[in-house]
């Protein structure tokens, strides 16, 4: 799913980001762990009291994913 760019980045927790991007949380976590998604560009830690969450920048993730599997790739399958 292509996410539109906004003036300020949209950061969402992994459960919401995975739904909006059309991916599983496990896929996002795997791509983050192996370095496909970069810290502070595509994801960051968010601390709320004693709770730590991973937040994803929807626009940057969408752009990165589209660059991997652009429309040409989809048309050829």
N, C-alpha and C positions, 0 to 999 in steps of 0.2 A: 504494500500500500504506500503510495506516495503521500508524504506529509508536506503541506504548504509551509513555506518559510514565513516567519513572523518577525516583527521588529525586535522582540526579545525572545531568546530561546525558550522552548517549552520543555521543562524537565519533569519527568514522570517516574514514579517507582516502577520497578521491573514488572510487576503484575499488570499494570495499566499499559506500560510501554509495549509489552509483548502483544497485548490485544490490539493496540492501535497500529503496530507494525506488522501484525499478522504472523508472528513467530512465537515459538514457545519460550518460556522463561529459561529453560535449559539451553536452548540455542543461544540466546543472548548471553548467558553466563559463560558458555563455552567460547564464544567469540571474544568476550572480554578477557577470559583467562589466557587465551592463546595470543592475544595482542591484536586481533583484527579490529577491535574497537578500542580506541585509545582513551586513556585516563584524561579527564578534564575537557576533552573534545567531545567524546561520545558518551561518557559516563563519569560519575563522581559519587563520592560518599556524601551522605547527608546525615547529620547527627541531630537528633531530637531528644534531648535529655540523655537517657541511657540507651536509647534505641538508635541503631545505625542501619540505614537503608542505602541501597544503591539506586541512584537516579540516572535516567537515560535522557539525553538530548534528542528528542524525536526528529527534529529537522536534520541534524548531523548524521544520525543513524540512517535515516531514510536516504540521504544523499550517498552515503557510503555503500549501502546495500544496492542502490540503483547503479552505482558505478561498477559493482561486481557483476550484477545480472541485469544489465541494461535492456532496453527494448529490443536491440538487435539479437541478443541471446534468446529472449522470449519468442521472437518471430521465427528463429531457426529451429525451434523445438516443435 
